[in-house]
Every structure is written in C-alpha cells, then in structure tokens.
C-alpha cells in the first residue's frame, strides 16, 4: 500500500493549470492503485509561516534539549516533515511566478529543509557536502508556465528558476527519482496550448501506469 502526498501551491483555484495536473494524476492513480493512502497539503491558499530567528535557534537546538517553546515553534515544520517522511510518492503542483516559484512554496521549503532531519552535512566531501535523508521516494513535479521557452536548450532556459530549483532542493533532501511534466504558454489561450495540456495529461497518465 503506497502513501501519496499531494502538494498544491497555486494561488488560483478553479483556473489553476498546476492544480488540474495534480487532479489528473490523482484521478488516474486512484483508478489503478485502489488501496493507496492519499494525503493533501495546501500551500497556495494557506498561511505558511516564514522562518525567523526563533525558528532557527529551535531547529539547531539538539532535539533532546529543546524546550516546550522550541517544540511549539517547530510544530508546523515537524508536521510538514512528517508528511514527507511517510510518503512513498510526492506530487507537487507548482506554477511559475516571476520565473521562480510561489512565495508560500518557498516558505514551505524553508520549513522542510532541516539539517539532520531531511539532510545532513558531509564535511569530508566539499564537492558533494549534502546527504539527503528522505530516501526511497518518487517525486512528480507538475508545473505550469505562462510563456514558453524554458526547457533545456530553449531561449528562456537561463530564466527557469522553477524546475531547476525544485529539482536541486529535493535532491539535496535525498529524492533523486524525479519526473517533471510542464505546460508552457498557459497565458496564450491558443489552440496550441489546448494540445499541450492534453499532451501533459497523457504523459501524467503514462507515468502513473509505469509507477
């Protein structure tokens, strides 16, 4: 029985392309993996707390010596991390905002990047100093972008701080089995984007069937 964590980060609801991608994924997943446990984490329309000096002090305090206040400060972070640790499959829907990711998704990432919890430092190899602690997981990045040209070798590749950043962050935490499905040019409203959406949905279904 696989455990699936679905994370949505778009500020939009009904008009969100990235949310539609996660919906297509889960609908097809349920039709095949009938015994799965599916959990949802909403970020786009939720109050995701930013880290602050008190949070940093608590996170670097050894767990055995944390005060009740430390534990309270880390309560949200602990909940986010626990969901990731328990999941076998992580499905992250994210739009591109200003060539990067939504601010609440960045705040979430700051909450889950926990030294000695989701990653640890390896001082013996400064060329590869990060050891991920989230193992044996598959990540599906289901992305949307208003314009085109952000894929490898395309004219806006250098402005893609969305998929490149997300892949790097999750690899640092130990998740290396990553699949990326992106819809480019969602703001165009052309017939071509309709074809791109249909193609992305089919790619997602194929990936689900291969899982």
LUMTI-62972 format. One line per 8 residues: number of its first residue (from 1); for each residue x, z, y of N, C-alpha, C. Coordinates in nm, 3 decimals, m for minus. Layout:
REM LUMTI-62972
NUM) X/Z/Y/X/Z/Y/X/Z/Y ~ ...
END
This chain:
REM LUMTI-62972
1) 0.084/0.000/m0.119/0.000/0.000/0.000/0.088/0.000/0.125 ~ 0.080/m0.107/0.202/0.164/m0.117/0.322/0.093/m0.057/0.443 ~ 0.174/0.000/0.531/0.124/0.057/0.655/0.163/m0.036/0.770 ~ 0.064/m0.076/0.848/0.085/m0.170/0.957/0.057/m0.101/1.090 ~ 0.150/m0.115/1.184/0.132/m0.063/1.320/0.116/m0.181/1.415 ~ 0.003/m0.186/1.485/m0.026/m0.293/1.581/m0.012/m0.237/1.722 ~ 0.076/m0.298/1.801/0.101/m0.253/1.938/0.060/m0.364/2.034 ~ m0.030/m0.335/2.125/m0.070/m0.431/2.228/m0.023/m0.383/2.365
9) 0.034/m0.474/2.442/0.091/m0.433/2.571/0.041/m0.514/2.690 ~ m0.054/m0.603/2.668/m0.105/m0.683/2.779/m0.199/m0.602/2.867 ~ m0.191/m0.623/2.998/m0.284/m0.558/3.091/m0.422/m0.620/3.082 ~ m0.429/m0.740/3.029/m0.558/m0.807/3.013/m0.625/m0.765/2.884 ~ m0.756/m0.782/2.881/m0.831/m0.750/2.760/m0.882/m0.880/2.698 ~ m0.997/m0.928/2.739/m1.059/m1.046/2.678/m0.978/m1.173/2.700 ~ m0.907/m1.183/2.812/m0.835/m1.305/2.846/m0.690/m1.304/2.800 ~ m0.652/m1.207/2.720/m0.512/m1.193/2.680/m0.479/m1.282/2.561
17) m0.379/m1.366/2.577/m0.334/m1.452/2.467/m0.257/m1.372/2.363 ~ m0.176/m1.277/2.407/m0.099/m1.198/2.310/m0.191/m1.111/2.224 ~ m0.297/m1.057/2.284/m0.393/m0.979/2.205/m0.462/m1.066/2.102 ~ m0.492/m1.189/2.140/m0.556/m1.281/2.044/m0.462/m1.307/1.927 ~ m0.333/m1.315/1.953/m0.237/m1.337/1.844/m0.237/m1.218/1.748 ~ m0.240/m1.096/1.801/m0.242/m0.980/1.712/m0.374/m0.973/1.635 ~ m0.482/m1.017/1.698/m0.612/m1.019/1.629/m0.611/m1.117/1.513 ~ m0.555/m1.234/1.536/m0.545/m1.335/1.430/m0.459/m1.281/1.315
25) m0.348/m1.216/1.351/m0.261/m1.159/1.248/m0.336/m1.058/1.162 ~ m0.403/m0.962/1.226/m0.469/m0.855/1.151/m0.587/m0.908/1.071 ~ m0.661/m1.000/1.127/m0.774/m1.057/1.053/m0.726/m1.123/0.924 ~ m0.619/m1.199/0.932/m0.568/m1.267/0.813/m0.501/m1.167/0.719 ~ m0.433/m1.069/0.777/m0.368/m0.966/0.694/m0.473/m0.892/0.610 ~ m0.583/m0.853/0.674/m0.688/m0.779/0.603/m0.750/m0.862/0.491 ~ m0.756/m0.993/0.510/m0.817/m1.079/0.408/m0.730/m1.089/0.283 ~ m0.601/m1.059/0.298/m0.507/m1.069/0.185/m0.467/m0.932/0.134
33) m0.429/m0.843/0.225/m0.381/m0.709/0.189/m0.495/m0.609/0.211 ~ m0.585/m0.604/0.117/m0.708/m0.527/0.136/m0.687/m0.376/0.135 ~ m0.577/m0.330/0.084/m0.554/m0.185/0.074/m0.460/m0.130/0.180 ~ m0.428/m0.210/0.279/m0.333/m0.166/0.382/m0.394/m0.060/0.474 ~ m0.306/0.022/0.530/m0.345/0.117/0.634/m0.300/0.059/0.768 ~ m0.393/0.042/0.860/m0.362/m0.022/0.988/m0.387/0.077/1.101 ~ m0.284/0.095/1.183/m0.295/0.183/1.300/m0.271/0.101/1.426 ~ m0.331/0.142/1.534/m0.320/0.069/1.661/m0.260/0.160/1.768
41) m0.172/0.102/1.847/m0.116/0.173/1.961/m0.138/0.088/2.085 ~ m0.220/0.136/2.177/m0.250/0.066/2.301/m0.150/0.108/2.409 ~ m0.086/0.008/2.470/0.007/0.036/2.580/m0.040/m0.028/2.710 ~ m0.101/m0.144/2.702/m0.135/m0.220/2.823/m0.237/m0.153/2.912 ~ m0.327/m0.077/2.851/m0.428/m0.006/2.929/m0.425/0.142/2.896 ~ m0.305/0.196/2.890/m0.285/0.337/2.860/m0.184/0.396/2.958 ~ m0.184/0.526/2.967/m0.091/0.595/3.055/0.036/0.628/2.976 ~ 0.130/0.536/2.977/0.256/0.557/2.905/0.353/0.629/2.999
49) 0.392/0.751/2.967/0.476/0.828/3.060/0.618/0.773/3.069 ~ 0.672/0.774/3.187/0.812/0.737/3.207/0.900/0.858/3.176 ~ 1.019/0.831/3.128/1.111/0.941/3.105/1.164/0.992/3.240 ~ 1.202/1.118/3.241/1.256/1.179/3.362/1.371/1.271/3.323 ~ 1.425/1.345/3.418/1.540/1.431/3.390/1.507/1.538/3.286 ~ 1.386/1.592/3.293/1.346/1.695/3.197/1.338/1.638/3.056 ~ 1.286/1.515/3.046/1.277/1.447/2.916/1.416/1.426/2.858 ~ 1.508/1.378/2.940/1.644/1.351/2.893/1.710/1.478/2.841
57) 1.693/1.586/2.914/1.752/1.714/2.871/1.694/1.758/2.738 ~ 1.564/1.741/2.720/1.499/1.780/2.594/1.544/1.692/2.480 ~ 1.555/1.563/2.505/1.592/1.468/2.399/1.734/1.492/2.349 ~ 1.824/1.533/2.437/1.962/1.558/2.398/1.985/1.700/2.348 ~ 1.885/1.783/2.359/1.894/1.919/2.305/1.879/1.912/2.153 ~ 1.968/1.974/2.076/1.952/1.974/1.929/1.814/2.025/1.891 ~ 1.754/1.960/1.794/1.616/1.992/1.756/1.597/2.140/1.723 ~ 1.695/2.197/1.655/1.683/2.337/1.612/1.680/2.435/1.729
65) 1.730/2.394/1.844/1.736/2.486/1.958/1.642/2.446/2.072 ~ 1.552/2.354/2.046/1.458/2.314/2.150/1.355/2.424/2.176 ~ 1.325/2.441/2.302/1.225/2.540/2.342/1.086/2.481/2.326 ~ 0.986/2.564/2.343/0.848/2.516/2.339/0.824/2.413/2.448 ~ 0.889/2.433/2.563/0.876/2.337/2.673/0.940/2.204/2.637 ~ 1.057/2.209/2.571/1.123/2.086/2.526/1.031/2.007/2.434 ~ 0.972/2.076/2.340/0.884/2.010/2.242/0.762/1.949/2.309 ~ 0.711/2.017/2.410/0.595/1.963/2.482/0.633/1.838/2.559
73) 0.751/1.838/2.620/0.798/1.722/2.695/0.814/1.600/2.605 ~ 0.856/1.623/2.481/0.881/1.514/2.387/0.761/1.481/2.299 ~ 0.648/1.543/2.326/0.532/1.529/2.238/0.487/1.383/2.225 ~ 0.476/1.312/2.336/0.433/1.171/2.331/0.537/1.086/2.261 ~ 0.663/1.109/2.295/0.771/1.034/2.232/0.772/1.056/2.081 ~ 0.755/1.180/2.039/0.753/1.211/1.896/0.639/1.138/1.825 ~ 0.524/1.127/1.891/0.410/1.057/1.832/0.441/0.908/1.816 ~ 0.500/0.848/1.920/0.537/0.707/1.912/0.638/0.683/1.800
81) 0.740/0.766/1.793/0.845/0.750/1.693/0.790/0.768/1.553 ~ 0.704/0.867/1.535/0.645/0.892/1.403/0.569/0.771/1.353 ~ 0.496/0.704/1.442/0.422/0.583/1.403/0.517/0.474/1.354 ~ 0.628/0.458/1.424/0.726/0.356/1.384/0.792/0.392/1.251 ~ 0.825/0.518/1.234/0.889/0.562/1.110/0.799/0.540/0.990 ~ 0.670/0.562/1.007/0.576/0.550/0.896/0.541/0.405/0.863 ~ 0.552/0.315/0.960/0.507/0.177/0.942/0.603/0.097/0.855 ~ 0.545/0.012/0.772/0.623/m0.089/0.698/0.630/m0.218/0.777
89) 0.521/m0.249/0.847/0.510/m0.371/0.927/0.469/m0.333/1.068 ~ 0.540/m0.388/1.166/0.510/m0.362/1.307/0.472/m0.495/1.372 ~ 0.356/m0.498/1.436/0.306/m0.618/1.502/0.298/m0.589/1.651 ~ 0.382/m0.653/1.730/0.388/m0.626/1.873/0.342/m0.748/1.952 ~ 0.232/m0.733/2.023/0.184/m0.838/2.112/0.230/m0.811/2.254 ~ 0.296/m0.910/2.315/0.351/m0.887/2.450/0.348/m1.015/2.532 ~ 0.296/m1.011/2.652/0.306/m1.124/2.744/0.438/m1.120/2.818 ~ 0.477/m1.232/2.875/0.593/m1.234/2.964/0.544/m1.206/3.106
97) 0.594/m1.099/3.165/0.565/m1.067/3.304/0.696/m1.077/3.383 ~ 0.697/m1.165/3.482/0.815/m1.180/3.568/0.942/m1.199/3.485 ~ 0.932/m1.286/3.387/1.044/m1.326/3.299/1.088/m1.215/3.203 ~ 1.015/m1.107/3.199/1.052/m0.996/3.112/0.928/m0.944/3.040 ~ 0.915/m0.812/3.027/0.804/m0.752/2.956/0.724/m0.663/3.050 ~ 0.601/m0.627/3.015/0.522/m0.536/3.099/0.592/m0.402/3.118 ~ 0.572/m0.340/3.232/0.641/m0.214/3.262/0.603/m0.104/3.165 ~ 0.478/m0.105/3.117/0.437/0.000/3.023/0.501/m0.018/2.887
105) 0.534/m0.142/2.850/0.609/m0.164/2.727/0.752/m0.115/2.744 ~ 0.810/m0.137/2.861/0.945/m0.085/2.887/0.944/0.068/2.884 ~ 0.840/0.131/2.940/0.830/0.277/2.936/0.819/0.325/2.792 ~ 0.746/0.252/2.710/0.734/0.286/2.567/0.869/0.277/2.498 ~ 0.944/0.171/2.528/1.076/0.153/2.467/1.168/0.268/2.506 ~ 1.162/0.311/2.632/1.243/0.426/2.673/1.205/0.552/2.595 ~ 1.078/0.562/2.557/1.032/0.679/2.482/1.076/0.675/2.335 ~ 1.096/0.556/2.279/1.128/0.548/2.136/1.277/0.529/2.109
113) 1.355/0.492/2.209/1.499/0.479/2.189/1.561/0.619/2.195 ~ 1.564/0.686/2.083/1.608/0.826/2.076/1.734/0.837/1.991 ~ 1.842/0.880/2.054/1.967/0.896/1.981/1.950/0.999/1.869 ~ 2.004/0.965/1.753/1.997/1.045/1.631/1.854/1.056/1.575 ~ 1.764/0.976/1.629/1.627/0.971/1.578/1.593/0.828/1.535 ~ 1.605/0.733/1.628/1.583/0.593/1.593/1.714/0.513/1.589 ~ 1.821/0.571/1.642/1.953/0.510/1.632/2.058/0.619/1.650 ~ 2.179/0.590/1.605/2.289/0.683/1.627/2.413/0.607/1.669
121) 2.505/0.678/1.730/2.627/0.617/1.784/2.739/0.620/1.681 ~ 2.807/0.509/1.669/2.920/0.498/1.577/3.049/0.481/1.659 ~ 3.123/0.589/1.685/3.242/0.582/1.770/3.359/0.509/1.705 ~ 3.350/0.483/1.576/3.461/0.418/1.505/3.460/0.267/1.517 ~ 3.354/0.210/1.573/3.345/0.065/1.587/3.284/0.032/1.721 ~ 3.368/0.021/1.823/3.319/m0.002/1.958/3.263/m0.143/1.979 ~ 3.292/m0.233/1.886/3.233/m0.366/1.892/3.089/m0.366/1.838 ~ 3.059/m0.268/1.756/2.926/m0.256/1.698/2.891/m0.107/1.690
129) 2.868/m0.045/1.805/2.861/0.101/1.810/2.724/0.161/1.776 ~ 2.625/0.077/1.748/2.490/0.130/1.727/2.447/0.115/1.582 ~ 2.400/0.222/1.524/2.350/0.221/1.387/2.201/0.254/1.392 ~ 2.119/0.160/1.349/1.975/0.181/1.351/1.929/0.272/1.240 ~ 1.827/0.352/1.270/1.775/0.447/1.173/1.633/0.412/1.125 ~ 1.577/0.302/1.177/1.447/0.254/1.130/1.474/0.141/1.030 ~ 1.468/0.174/0.903/1.509/0.079/0.800/1.390/0.027/0.720 ~ 1.412/m0.087/0.655/1.314/m0.146/0.563/1.179/m0.173/0.630
137) 1.186/m0.233/0.747/1.065/m0.267/0.822/1.069/m0.413/0.865 ~ 0.951/m0.470/0.880/0.937/m0.607/0.929/0.867/m0.604/1.063 ~ 0.921/m0.677/1.160/0.864/m0.682/1.294/0.816/m0.823/1.325 ~ 0.693/m0.832/1.374/0.638/m0.959/1.421/0.620/m0.948/1.573 ~ 0.694/m1.028/1.647/0.680/m1.035/1.792/0.587/m1.152/1.824 ~ 0.469/m1.120/1.874/0.367/m1.221/1.904/0.355/m1.229/2.056 ~ 0.410/m1.335/2.114/0.436/m1.341/2.257/0.359/m1.452/2.326 ~ 0.335/m1.433/2.453/0.275/m1.538/2.536/0.353/m1.550/2.666
145) 0.357/m1.674/2.717/0.429/m1.702/2.842/0.349/m1.802/2.924 ~ 0.343/m1.778/3.054/0.262/m1.864/3.140/0.311/m2.006/3.151 ~ 0.443/m2.024/3.146/0.501/m2.158/3.155/0.591/m2.184/3.034 ~ 0.643/m2.304/3.026/0.723/m2.345/2.911/0.871/m2.346/2.945 ~ 0.952/m2.376/2.843/1.095/m2.395/2.864/1.182/m2.277/2.833 ~ 1.130/m2.174/2.764/1.205/m2.052/2.741/1.270/m2.044/2.603 ~ 1.246/m2.142/2.519/1.305/m2.139/2.386/1.453/m2.175/2.391 ~ 1.524/m2.148/2.282/1.667/m2.173/2.278/1.698/m2.320/2.305
153) 1.788/m2.343/2.399/1.827/m2.479/2.435/1.740/m2.543/2.542 ~ 1.631/m2.475/2.583/1.543/m2.532/2.685/1.587/m2.487/2.825 ~ 1.526/m2.548/2.926/1.577/m2.534/3.063/1.559/m2.395/3.123 ~ 1.466/m2.314/3.071/1.448/m2.178/3.121/1.501/m2.072/3.025 ~ 1.582/m2.113/2.930/1.631/m2.017/2.831/1.701/m1.898/2.899 ~ 1.775/m1.925/3.006/1.851/m1.819/3.073/1.761/m1.718/3.144 ~ 1.632/m1.751/3.159/1.538/m1.660/3.224/1.451/m1.584/3.124 ~ 1.479/m1.602/2.996/1.399/m1.535/2.894/1.455/m1.395/2.867
161) 1.401/m1.299/2.940/1.436/m1.158/2.917/1.325/m1.087/2.841 ~ 1.245/m1.165/2.772/1.134/m1.112/2.694/1.173/m1.102/2.547 ~ 1.176/m1.214/2.477/1.206/m1.209/2.334/1.350/m1.169/2.307 ~ 1.443/m1.213/2.392/1.584/m1.175/2.370/1.602/m1.024/2.381 ~ 1.537/m0.964/2.480/1.546/m0.818/2.499/1.480/m0.743/2.384 ~ 1.360/m0.784/2.347/1.287/m0.714/2.241/1.362/m0.722/2.108 ~ 1.415/m0.838/2.077/1.490/m0.851/1.951/1.613/m0.761/1.952 ~ 1.684/m0.757/2.065/1.805/m0.674/2.073/1.772/m0.526/2.058
169) 1.666/m0.482/2.124/1.629/m0.340/2.120/1.591/m0.297/1.979 ~ 1.507/m0.376/1.913/1.463/m0.336/1.779/1.575/m0.348/1.676 ~ 1.667/m0.441/1.697/1.783/m0.448/1.608/1.870/m0.325/1.622 ~ 1.886/m0.276/1.744/1.963/m0.153/1.765/1.900/m0.038/1.688 ~ 1.768/m0.039/1.675/1.699/0.068/1.602/1.693/0.041/1.452 ~ 1.756/m0.068/1.407/1.766/m0.093/1.264/1.671/m0.195/1.207 ~ 1.586/m0.254/1.290/1.490/m0.353/1.241/1.548/m0.493/1.262 ~ 1.588/m0.555/1.154/1.653/m0.686/1.162/1.567/m0.799/1.107
177) 1.465/m0.765/1.032/1.373/m0.866/0.979/1.265/m0.892/1.084 ~ 1.293/m0.986/1.173/1.209/m1.009/1.290/1.159/m1.153/1.291 ~ 1.028/m1.169/1.309/0.967/m1.301/1.324/0.908/m1.312/1.464 ~ 0.933/m1.425/1.530/0.884/m1.446/1.665/0.789/m1.566/1.668 ~ 0.671/m1.543/1.721/0.575/m1.651/1.744/0.536/m1.645/1.891 ~ 0.557/m1.753/1.964/0.531/m1.752/2.108/0.446/m1.872/2.148 ~ 0.354/m1.847/2.240/0.277/m1.953/2.303/0.334/m1.973/2.443 ~ 0.377/m2.094/2.474/0.434/m2.124/2.604/0.338/m2.209/2.686
185) 0.326/m2.177/2.815/0.245/m2.257/2.905/0.099/m2.219/2.909 ~ 0.068/m2.090/2.891/m0.072/m2.048/2.884/m0.147/m2.067/3.016 ~ m0.075/m2.075/3.126/m0.142/m2.089/3.256/m0.178/m2.234/3.289 ~ m0.138/m2.328/3.205/m0.161/m2.470/3.237/m0.306/m2.512/3.217 ~ m0.373/m2.455/3.117/m0.512/m2.491/3.093/m0.531/m2.632/3.041 ~ m0.426/m2.693/2.993/m0.433/m2.832/2.947/m0.474/m2.839/2.800 ~ m0.499/m2.961/2.755/m0.532/m2.982/2.614/m0.413/m2.947/2.527 ~ m0.293/m2.964/2.580/m0.173/m2.933/2.503/m0.162/m2.784/2.470
193) m0.204/m2.699/2.562/m0.195/m2.556/2.534/m0.293/m2.516/2.425 ~ m0.407/m2.583/2.419/m0.503/m2.555/2.312/m0.441/m2.588/2.176 ~ m0.368/m2.697/2.171/m0.299/m2.735/2.048/m0.189/m2.634/2.015 ~ m0.118/m2.586/2.118/m0.012/m2.487/2.098/m0.068/m2.356/2.045 ~ m0.183/m2.316/2.096/m0.247/m2.194/2.049/m0.288/m2.207/1.904 ~ m0.350/m2.318/1.870/m0.391/m2.342/1.730/m0.269/m2.342/1.638 ~ m0.160/m2.403/1.684/m0.038/m2.408/1.603/0.020/m2.268/1.583 ~ 0.019/m2.187/1.689/0.069/m2.050/1.678/m0.015/m1.968/1.581
201) m0.145/m1.985/1.587/m0.233/m1.913/1.495/m0.204/m1.951/1.350 ~ m0.176/m2.078/1.327/m0.147/m2.121/1.190/m0.011/m2.068/1.143 ~ 0.086/m2.064/1.233/0.216/m2.007/1.198/0.200/m1.861/1.158 ~ 0.118/m1.789/1.232/0.094/m1.648/1.201/0.030/m1.634/1.063 ~ m0.068/m1.716/1.034/m0.133/m1.709/0.902/m0.032/m1.739/0.791 ~ 0.054/m1.837/0.815/0.156/m1.869/0.714/0.251/m1.754/0.693 ~ 0.290/m1.686/0.802/0.381/m1.572/0.790/0.315/m1.457/0.715 ~ 0.189/m1.434/0.741/0.116/m1.329/0.671/0.112/m1.357/0.522
209) 0.087/m1.481/0.488/0.078/m1.517/0.346/0.212/m1.506/0.276 ~ 0.320/m1.518/0.352/0.453/m1.509/0.294/0.503/m1.366/0.285 ~ 0.433/m1.275/0.348/0.480/m1.135/0.353/0.452/m1.063/0.222
END
